Amino acid sequence: MMINGEVYDLTDPLVLGVLLGAAVILLLLILLIVAIKRTGRSASVTEQLAANMGRLNADLQTLGAGQQQLAGNLQSVSDTQANAQVRLIQTMETRLADVQTGMNDTLHANAMKSAHALAEMQERMKESLHGNSVKTTTSLTQLQERLATIDKAQTNIEKLSGDVLSLQDILSNKQTRGAFGEIQLNDIVTKALPSDAYSFQATLSNGKRADCLIHLPNPPGPIVIDAKFPLEAYEALVRAETKEDAARALSGLRNAVKVHIKDISTKYLIDGETADGALMFLPSEAVYAELHARLPEVVREGFAARVWIVSPTTCMATLNTMRAILKDARMREQAGEIRKTLSMVHRDVELVVERVGKLQTHFKQAQTDIDGIGTAAERAGKRAAKLDNFDFEEVGGAENVVPLPTKGA
């Protein structure tokens, strides 16, 4: 608000007070004029009003003086505020310059740190890339080796597939299947027993030829091992889909095994020539397990007929037991020879002791002869010393000479 070229701030409390006072005075004046008009008072009232107006004029003059003083104060305040703003601007510029300088330093330091960190990161990335390259190369090399191993394994699998097909061809024929069982039996026997403890395809006195004859001592005597392979009946049992098919196949397997048990007990149990029992070798653990699981009565029937059914595993265990029996029998056979050899050794020791005694007697005689020779040599030395000193008087006669011991003395 501008009055007489002066600017007043309406938010200033002092200005607000002056304006409020002027408004109150003006309101009173209006109320007096209205009151005078309404009541029509006399001149005294008018004079009193004039007096009041005079006082009001004086108050207005006082108010004007106060306003001028207020304007001076406002000018002073404005100047002070302007100076303060100038100082504040200068201070802000100085601080801004300092802040800018500090920011420039900080930015420079951060730029240097970033450059250093970037350089280190690039170095680590190079090292990491180099390491990854080496690892990749190694991995590729290992991968190539594994691929080569896989190729080799694939070749072996293809070869094994061919062998399996060949094995199926072998097992599909009864004669070749029998030869397969005999070959497996031969392999087990040759690994378990010494070469002179068994015979393959041995002919018995009844003209029957056994697959293998183990030469055990009496008792029990030589025992026969015959290889059997009821593959058709077992495969029918495996392929059975219904209970009827399974029962039929199981009956076929029972009959086949019974026929083999009877055949072995009839051909290979000969009194006075073989043991009173024989072994039926099944070259399949699966057939052996199926037989004991589903047909235990057939196994017991084999026991009754003195035919023991064995698989490759149980056959090896049985042969190890036979090897212990053979070893014990051979040790008993060699016991007489061992006693005879010990007697001869004892006689040789007695002869050595006797000859050592004679040799000790000869050593004692030789020691006596050596002592006599030493004594004679000592006397001869003393006499030679006296002769060298021309001490003929002290030299004794011939009777003082002691003859040397002879060989027979």
Sequence and secondary structure as in RCSB ss.txt:
>XXXX:A:sequence
MMINGEVYDLTDPLVLGVLLGAAVILLLLILLIVAIKRTGRSASVTEQLAANMGRLNADLQTLGAGQQQLAGNLQ
SVSDTQANAQVRLIQTMETRLADVQTGMNDTLHANAMKSAHALAEMQERMKESLHGNSVKTTTSLTQLQERLATI
DKAQTNIEKLSGDVLSLQDILSNKQTRGAFGEIQLNDIVTKALPSDAYSFQATLSNGKRADCLIHLPNPPGPIVI
DAKFPLEAYEALVRAETKEDAARALSGLRNAVKVHIKDISTKYLIDGETADGALMFLPSEAVYAELHARLPEVVR
EGFAARVWIVSPTTCMATLNTMRAILKDARMREQAGEIRKTLSMVHRDVELVVERVGKLQTHFKQAQTDIDGIGT
AAERAGKRAAKLDNFDFEEVGGAENVVPLPTKGA
>XXXX:A:secstr
 EETTEE  TTSHHHHHHHHHHHHHHHHHHHHHHHHHHHT  HHHHHHHHHHHHHHHHHHHHHHHHHHHHHHHHH
HHHHHHHHHHHHHHHHHHHHHHHHHHHHHHHHHHHHHHHHHHHHHHHHHHHHHHHHHHHHHHHHHHHHHHHHHHH
HHHHHHHHHHHHHHHHHHHHHTSHHHHHHHHHHHHHHHHHHHS GGGEEEEEE TTS EEEEEE   TTT  EEE
EE   HHHHHHHHH  SHHHHHHHHHHHHHHHHHHHHHHHHHS  TTTS S EEEE S HHHHHHHHHH HHHHH
HHHHTTEEEE HHHHHHHHHHHHHHHHHHHHHHHHHHHHHHHHHHHHHHHHHHHHHHHHHHHHHHHHHHHHHHHH
HHHHHHHHHHHHHTT  TTS  GGG      TT 
